[in-house]
Amino acid sequence: MKKTLFAAALLAAVLAPAASAKTVQQMRSEFVSSCVQSATSGGSTLNRSMATTLCGCTFDETAKQYPAAQWKRTLEQYDRTGNDPVFERRMRASTETCVRRHVRR
């Protein structure tokens, strides 16, 4: 359940505004900020520090699956359309990788 809520927060964070003139680093910063806000609101038990770790990890792990220029275009396109099943699947898989890596059971 926690993974599902976190994944939903991540996808919502991707929809945060991302203008073409922004660098990938600026986009990452906005993504992490929005993701942390979404992941720690609404009664979530996820603390801010862990949310920051997971959000940053998810962005970075997903980015590794794209050439640099395509990654930026993918983020911009998803920001405009909110529809890219391949991107969403990769983001969810990256989220699961990061949760396994950073969350103690």
Secondary structure as a PSIPRED ss2 file (coil, helix, strand):
# PSIPRED VFORMAT (PSIPRED V4.0)

   1 M C   1.000  0.000  0.000
   2 K H   0.000  1.000  0.000
   3 K H   0.000  1.000  0.000
   4 T H   0.000  1.000  0.000
   5 L H   0.000  1.000  0.000
   6 F H   0.000  1.000  0.000
   7 A H   0.000  1.000  0.000
   8 A H   0.000  1.000  0.000
   9 A H   0.000  1.000  0.000
  10 L H   0.000  1.000  0.000
  11 L H   0.000  1.000  0.000
  12 A H   0.000  1.000  0.000
  13 A H   0.000  1.000  0.000
  14 V H   0.000  1.000  0.000
  15 L C   1.000  0.000  0.000
  16 A C   1.000  0.000  0.000
  17 P C   1.000  0.000  0.000
  18 A C   1.000  0.000  0.000
  19 A C   1.000  0.000  0.000
  20 S C   1.000  0.000  0.000
  21 A C   1.000  0.000  0.000
  22 K C   1.000  0.000  0.000
  23 T C   1.000  0.000  0.000
  24 V H   0.000  1.000  0.000
  25 Q H   0.000  1.000  0.000
  26 Q H   0.000  1.000  0.000
  27 M H   0.000  1.000  0.000
  28 R H   0.000  1.000  0.000
  29 S H   0.000  1.000  0.000
  30 E H   0.000  1.000  0.000
  31 F H   0.000  1.000  0.000
  32 V H   0.000  1.000  0.000
  33 S H   0.000  1.000  0.000
  34 S H   0.000  1.000  0.000
  35 C H   0.000  1.000  0.000
  36 V H   0.000  1.000  0.000
  37 Q H   0.000  1.000  0.000
  38 S H   0.000  1.000  0.000
  39 A H   0.000  1.000  0.000
  40 T C   1.000  0.000  0.000
  41 S C   1.000  0.000  0.000
  42 G C   1.000  0.000  0.000
  43 G C   1.000  0.000  0.000
  44 S C   1.000  0.000  0.000
  45 T C   1.000  0.000  0.000
  46 L C   1.000  0.000  0.000
  47 N C   1.000  0.000  0.000
  48 R H   0.000  1.000  0.000
  49 S H   0.000  1.000  0.000
  50 M H   0.000  1.000  0.000
  51 A H   0.000  1.000  0.000
  52 T H   0.000  1.000  0.000
  53 T H   0.000  1.000  0.000
  54 L H   0.000  1.000  0.000
  55 C H   0.000  1.000  0.000
  56 G H   0.000  1.000  0.000
  57 C H   0.000  1.000  0.000
  58 T H   0.000  1.000  0.000
  59 F H   0.000  1.000  0.000
  60 D H   0.000  1.000  0.000
  61 E H   0.000  1.000  0.000
  62 T H   0.000  1.000  0.000
  63 A H   0.000  1.000  0.000
  64 K C   1.000  0.000  0.000
  65 Q C   1.000  0.000  0.000
  66 Y C   1.000  0.000  0.000
  67 P C   1.000  0.000  0.000
  68 A H   0.000  1.000  0.000
  69 A H   0.000  1.000  0.000
  70 Q H   0.000  1.000  0.000
  71 W H   0.000  1.000  0.000
  72 K H   0.000  1.000  0.000
  73 R H   0.000  1.000  0.000
  74 T H   0.000  1.000  0.000
  75 L H   0.000  1.000  0.000
  76 E H   0.000  1.000  0.000
  77 Q H   0.000  1.000  0.000
  78 Y H   0.000  1.000  0.000
  79 D H   0.000  1.000  0.000
  80 R H   0.000  1.000  0.000
  81 T H   0.000  1.000  0.000
  82 G C   1.000  0.000  0.000
  83 N C   1.000  0.000  0.000
  84 D C   1.000  0.000  0.000
  85 P H   0.000  1.000  0.000
  86 V H   0.000  1.000  0.000
  87 F H   0.000  1.000  0.000
  88 E H   0.000  1.000  0.000
  89 R H   0.000  1.000  0.000
  90 R H   0.000  1.000  0.000
  91 M H   0.000  1.000  0.000
  92 R H   0.000  1.000  0.000
  93 A H   0.000  1.000  0.000
  94 S H   0.000  1.000  0.000
  95 T H   0.000  1.000  0.000
  96 E H   0.000  1.000  0.000
  97 T H   0.000  1.000  0.000
  98 C H   0.000  1.000  0.000
  99 V H   0.000  1.000  0.000
 100 R H   0.000  1.000  0.000
 101 R H   0.000  1.000  0.000
 102 H H   0.000  1.000  0.000
 103 V C   1.000  0.000  0.000
 104 R C   1.000  0.000  0.000
 105 R C   1.000  0.000  0.000
